[in-house]
């Protein structure tokens, strides 16, 4: 009998035909890739996600999808949200439940796993999940969330920085499993001399992603073409609308908003560079999506454990002025763009090949299953 693994995510629904454009991002893509790959290896894979559509249970691509999670944002009606989510978990009755990042779902799943005796794996999605300074914003939910995280059978970190925070601040010994991706053949790449736009991909999040900085960059470089992709942020709808409106006033910026996950790869493929404007990250999936097509990464702040500083894979700017200078250089110097782009692609092949990372996740999940 195959082991049952349930992915608990209120935002993964876009990969299961919800036709809801908000919420999808790198964390959801990684979970979908893990879920389908484990399905292909013979596991009984299910998904508990947002309540959408008229049917609570459906089968999509050989995966049982249970639509029972209410809108879990905010603290209002928390008992109702908890009851609805636990009912969904109980209807699945998996051997192991996997949650990535979401505080509320971490707490709800930890509670159910404790009651049912099921296994619980919690994967850190962002530095804000473990950094004490960033956890302050959780308010009264901070300590219940930390207790729930500590109760997991295994907590998985994405970077050595997260692993250190988990150990020193929370007393948790966590293995590191970064994000992974397949790498397309070199024949699918576009020559860097033929690339025409600078790309930004992310949610319209004013606290972390800071998309307004990309608009400022485009304003300072009117001779360069820019492209912006990302769904609205559910928690900041007015801000998301303002970013979209401001973006559409710039003649050198193409604002696309939400792009279907299966169609986004072409935008990385023909980009001069990917720009990251976040104040902090976890493990940016967009870095891998750029590197797989030999597109260099230019980051304002995040270095991915120092890789952008130590390896020839992109540029760590550190300031808006330096960011402007970096994009100016890459837009005209094809040789630098090509060197950094292929450096990123080689680094990804060496360190983030999806099949190897899948093997590590499989060992964690099966180990937890056999201990429960």
N, C-alpha and C positions, 0 to 999 in steps of 0.2 A: 504493500500500500504506500503510495507516494505521500511525502510530507506536504502539509498544507501551509502555505505562506500567504499572509494577507497584507497588502499595502494599504495603509490608512492615510488618506490625503484628501482634503476637501477641495484641492485645486487641480488634481490630475484629470478631472473629467473631460478636458478639451481633447485628450487623446482617446476618448471613448465616445465620440460623436455627440457631445453635449451642445455644440454650437454656441457655447458661451465664450466670449472673447477675452474676458478678464481673468487674471490669476495665473496663467500659464507662464512658465519660465524654465530656467535651467534645472532647478530641483525636480520639477515635474517630468522633464525630459529624462533625467537620469533614472527616476523611479520607473518610468514606462519602459525604458531600455532594460532595466534589471528584471522587471516583471515578465516581459516577453521572452527574454533570454532564459530565465528560470523555467518558464513554461516549456520552452523548446528542449530543456534538459530533463523534462519529465515530472516537474513539480506541479502540484495542484495549487495554482495561483489564483487568488481573488483580490478584488479591490473594493474598499469601502470609501465612497466619495460623497460629494455634495448631492443633496436631494434635488434631482432635476428630471424633467420629463414626467410622463404619466405612469411609468412602470418602475417599481422599486428595484426589481432584479432583472438583469439582462445579461446576455453573453455576447461579448465583443472580442473578436480575434482569439477565441478559445479561452478567454478569461471571464470568470463570473464577476460581474460588476454590481455591487449593492449600493443603491443611491439613498442614503439615510441620514447623512450628516447635515444638520441645519446650518444656518449662517452663524459661525462660531466667533465672529468678531465682537469685541467688547465684552463687558461683564454682565450686561443686563440679561435676565432670564437664564442665568448660568445653570441652575438646576435642571431646567427643561432641556437645555442643550446637552447636558451631560447624560440625562436619561435617554434621549433620542440616539445619541452616539453609542452608548453602551448597548442599547437594544440592537443596533446595527451590528456591533461586534459579536453579540451573542448569536445572531442569526447566521453568522458565518462559521464560528467555532473552528478556527484554524489552529495549527500547532504553534505557529510563530506569527506575531504581529509586528510590522515594521512601520515606524513613523520617522519622517525626516523633518526636523526643524520646528514644526508647529507646536507652540506651548500648550494650548488647550488639548489638542489631540494626544500629546505626550501624557498629560495628566489623566485624560479619560481612558486611554489605552493601558496605562500603568494600573489604574484602579481595576479595570476588567481583568487584566492578566493576573493580578493578585487574587481576585475572587475565583477565577476559573482554573488557575494553574497553568495557563498558557505561557509561552515564551514571549519576551518583549525585547526588541532591538530598537534602540533610539539612535538615529544618525544626526549629527550636528550639521545644519545646513548653512549656518552663518556665524560669524564671530559674536554677533549679538545674542546667540543662544547660550554662550558660556562666559563672556567677558563681564565681570562684576559691574564695571562702570556702565555698560550698555544694558545690563539687566535691571538697573534702577528704574527704568521706565515701566517695568511690569507692575510696580506698586505692590498691592496686597497679594498679587498672584505670584510674586517672585519666589517666595519660600515654598509654596505648594508645588510649583514647577520644578524647583531644584530637587525636592524630595522625590518627585516622580522620576526625574532623570536618573537620580542615584539608584532607584529601585529597578532600573532596567537590567536585564541579564547581561547585555553588552551595550556599551555606548561606543559609537564609531566616530572618530575625528577625521576631518578631511586634510588637515595640515598639521605640521609640528607645533605651530603656534596654538592651535586649538587643543592639541594633545597636552601641551604644557599647562594651559589654563585649566583643563579638566583635572589634571593631577594636582596642581598647586592650590587651586581655589575650591575644588569640589571633591577632592579625594577619590577621583575616578581614574582607573587605569584603562585607557582606551587605545585600541589599535588604530592605525592610520590607514584609511582606504580612500584615496582621492577619487574624483570623478574620472570617468574614462570615456573613450570614443573610438569608433572605427576610423580608419584612415583611407580616404579614397585614393585610387591609383593616380600617379603623377600625370597621366595622360588627361585627367579631368581638370587640371589646373589651367588658369588663364595667365598669360604672360603679364608680368607686372607693368610693362610699358603700355599695356592695353587697358589697365584698370582706371576707373574714372571718378570714383567717389570715396569719401571717408565715412565710415559706418559707426553708428551707435546703436546698441541693442540692450533693452532693459525695460523694467516697469517704470511708470511715471511716479517714482517714489521720492518725495522731497527730502526725506531724512537720510536715506542711504545712497540712492542712485544719483541724485542731483542732476537731472537732465537739463536744467536751466543752464548749466555750465557748457553743455554742448551747443546750445543756441548762442551763447556768448562767443564761443570759438568760431562758429560759422559767421557771426557778424564781423569778427576781426579779419576774416579771410574770405572776402567776397568773390575772389577769383577761383576759389576751390569749390567743388561740388560736394555736398554732404547729404547723407541719408540717415533717417532716424526711424527705428522700429521699436515698438513696444506697446503692450496693452495698457489701458488705464489702471491706476492703482485704486483698488476698492475702498481703501481707507481715506483717500484724498481725491474725491471726484472733482471738486472745484479746481484744485491744482492741476489735475490731469487735463481738464478742459482748457485751462489757461496755457499750458505748455503746447497743446495741439494748436490753439489759436495763434499763439506767438510764432510757432514754427512755420505756419502757413503764410506769414508775412515776409518770410525770407526767400528771395528768388533763387538763392543757391542751395536751398535745403529742401529735400523731398521727404515729407513726413508721411509715413505709411501706416502708422498705428499698429494694430494687431495684424500679424502675418501668420498664416497657417503654419504649424510646426514643420510640416512636410515640405513647405515651399521656401523656408527661410535660408536654406543652404546656399542658394544662388547669390544671395546678397553678400555673404561672406566671400564667396568665390571670386567675385569681381571687385572687391574692395581694395583700395590702396592700403588702408590700415583700419583696425578697430580701435576706437577710443573708449576708455573706461574713465568715468568721472566720479566714481563712488568715493564716499568718505571711508567706508570699510566694506569688506566682503566676507564671504566664507571661502568657497572655492569657485571662482567665476566660470561657469560652464561656457560663457561666451569666449573665454580665452581659447579653450579647446576647439570650439567651433570655428574660430579664426585660424588657428595654427594648422588645422587639418587641411586647409586650402592655402597654406604658406602665406597667410596674411599676418603681418606683424601687429603686435599689441602695443598701444601707447596708453599708459595709465597715468592718471594724475597723481594718485596716492598709493593704491594697492600694489604690492610687489610680489604676491604669491610666494610667501616664505623666502623672499629675496631673489627669486629666480629672474625677475625682470632687471635686477641690478647685476647679478653674477653671470647670467647666460646671454648669448647673442640672439634673443628671441623677440625683442621689442625695445621699448624705451620707457623708463620710469621718469616722468617729468618733474613731479614734486611741486610745481607751481603753474599757474595759468600762463604766465609769460613763457616758461619753458615748454609748455604744451603747445602753444601757438608756434614756437620755433621748430618743434619736432615735426608737426604736421606740414609746415612750410617746406622743410627739408625733404620729407618722404614724398611729397606731391611732385617734386621736380627731380629728385635723385633716385632713379630706378634701381641703381646698383645697391644702394643702402636698403631700400625697400625689399629687394630680392634677397639680400644676405640675411636680414633679420627674419623675413618670412620663412625661408627655408630652415633657418636656425630653429624657429619655433616648431616647424613641422618635424624636424629630426628629434627635438626634445620630447615632443608628444609621442612619437613612435617608441622612444626609449623608455618612457616613464608612465604613459597614460593609455596604453593599448587596452581596449575594453575587455578583451577575453581574459587577460591576466588579472584584471581587477575583479571581473566576475568570479573567477576561481576563488579569490580571497573572500568575497561576500558569501559565496556558497558555503565555504567552510564555517564562517561565523554563524550563518542561519541554521545550518544542519547541526552544529554543535549546541546551539541554544535549544533546538528542538529536542535533541536527545537528552538534554539535562532536565527537561520538564515533563 
